[in-house]
Amino acid sequence: MLLSSKINKIRTFALLLIFIGVGIMYIGFLFPSIMALFLVIGMLAVLASVGIYFWIGMLSTQAPLVVCPACNKKTKVLGKRDQCMHCKAILSLDPQDQSSEESKKMDTVHHD
């Protein structure tokens, strides 16, 4: 469930980048002669994470909100195909990916 959708995968990567950056800064305390270098590298990793969080936040506001047919919960879809954030079911916005049963249901809904 930790890595279920594209949005969550990118957020998890950004969180990992924060931990790596802080870890690099702590390693700098072990080597006082080059501590400043480690602190700068760690700070750059944390700032990169902030940029990634901002970028995925902007993408998340534009992602369409759909209801997952498997678990009936709302989830956001990034791109044409993505996984449900809750149950990991594969969701698609592309009509070519629909199964024949789903397309029959959609046809009956549109024709009624």
KENU-892349 format. One record per atom (N, C-alpha, C, O): x, y, z. Coordinates in steps of 0.2 Angstrom, whole numbers, plus 5000, padded with zeros to 4 digits. Each point is the difference from the previous one (the first is absolute). Example, Ala and Ser with C-alpha at 12.3 -4.5 7.8 and 13.67 -1.06 7.14 Angstrom:
residues 2
506649725039499650065000500450065000500549995003499350064993500450065001499650055003500350065001
This chain:
residues 112
500449945000499650065000500450065000499850064998500949945004500450055000500150034993500150064999500049904996500250024993499449984996500149954996499350085004499549974997499850044993499849974995500350105005499950034994500650054998500550005004499550034990500550044998500150065005500650015002498950025000500150065005500349975006500450045003499449915000500349975006500749984999500450015005499849964989500749984999500450065000500650005003499250064994500450065000500150035007500550025001498949985002500150035007500449965005500450025004499649914995500449965004500850014998500450005004499750014989500750014998500250075003500650015003499050044998500250075002500149995008500550035003499149935000500149995008500749965001500450025004499749934991500749975001500650044999500550005003499450054992500550054999500150055006500650025001498949995003500150045006500449965005500550035003499349914998500449965004500849994998500450005004499749994990500649994997500450075001500650005002499150054997500350075001500250015007500650025002499049965003500150015007500649955002500450025004499649924993500549965002500750024998500549995003499550044991500650034997500350055005500650015001498950035001500250065004500349975007500550035003499249925000500249975006500749964999500550015004499649964990500749984998500550055000500649995002499250074996500550065001500350015006500550035001499149965005500350015006500549955002500450015005499749934992500549955001500750034997500549985002499450064993500650024997500150085000499850034995500450005010500050075001500450044995499850064999500749914998500450044995499650014994500150054996499449915002499650014994499250005002499649994995500350035011499350015002499650044995499449994999500950074999499650054996499749974994499550014998501049944999499849974994499449955001499550004996500549965009499549965001499350045002499549984998500650075005499450045002499750034994499450014999501050024996499750024994499749954996499450014997500949935002499749954996499449975003499549994997500450015010499449985003499550054999499449985000500850085001499550064999499750004993499450014999501049974996499850004993499549944999499550014996500649945007499549945000499450025003499449984997500650055009499450025003499650064996499449994999501050054998499650054995499849974994499450024997500949935000499749964995499449975001499550004996500449975011499449975002499550055000499449994999500750075004499550055000499750024993499450014999501149994996499850014993499549954998499650014996500649935005499649944998499350005003499549994997500550035010499350005003499650064997499449994999500950064999499650064997499849984993499450014999501049954997499849984994499549955000499550004996500549955008499549955001499350035002499549974999500650085006499450035002499650044994499450005000501050034996499750034994499749954995499450014998500949935001499749954996499449975004499549994996500550015010499549975004499350044999499549975000500650095000499450054999499749994993499450025000501049964995499750004994499849934998499749984994500549975010499849934998499349995001499750025005500049944991499249995000499949955006500349955001499150065002499849965006499549954997499550024998500649925003499649954998499849955006500350005005499149964994499849955005500349944998499849984994500549985010500349944998499449955000499749995005500349974989499449955000500149945005499649965001501150035001500149945004499850015008499749965003500550104999499950025007499550065001499850015006500050024989499550055000500250065004499650045004501149974996500350065004500350054994500149984995499950085007500250054996500850004999500350005006500050014988500750005000500250044994499550014995501150015004500250054995500449954995500449965002499550064992500449964994500450054997499850054997500949935003500550044997500249974993500249945000499750094995500149974993499449964998499450015002500749954993499449964997499949945004499449975001501150005002499949945005500450015006500550035001499249955005500250005006499749955005499649974998500750025008499749965005499650045005500150065001499449905001499650035006500450015006500449965001499550105002500450015006499949965006500449995005499049984995499749965005500149924999500249975005499650014989500049924999500549984995500049944999500350104998500549994995499749974993500449974996499050045003499749984994500250054994500150065001500049914993500350044995499450044997499549974998500550095001499550054998500350034993500650014999498950004997500250034993499550054998499449995001500850064996499650054997500049994993499650044996500749915001500049994993499549954998499949955003499650074992499549964999500249934997499649955000501050054997500249944997500249945005500049944998500150095008500249955005499449975004500149955004499350074994499449975004499949934997500149994995499749975010499849934998499350014996499750055001500149894996499450004996499450015005499550034998500549945008499550015005499950075002499450025000501150015001500050075002499750054994499650045001500649944993499850044995499349994998499650044998500149905004499349984999499650045005499550034998500849985008499650035005500050084998499550035001501149994997500050074998499550024994499750055000500349904995499550014995499350005002499650044998500249925007499350005002499950065004499450035000501150005004499950065003499950064996499650045001500849964993499950064996499449994995499850064998500049885001499450004996499350015003499550014997500549985010499450015004499750075000499550015003
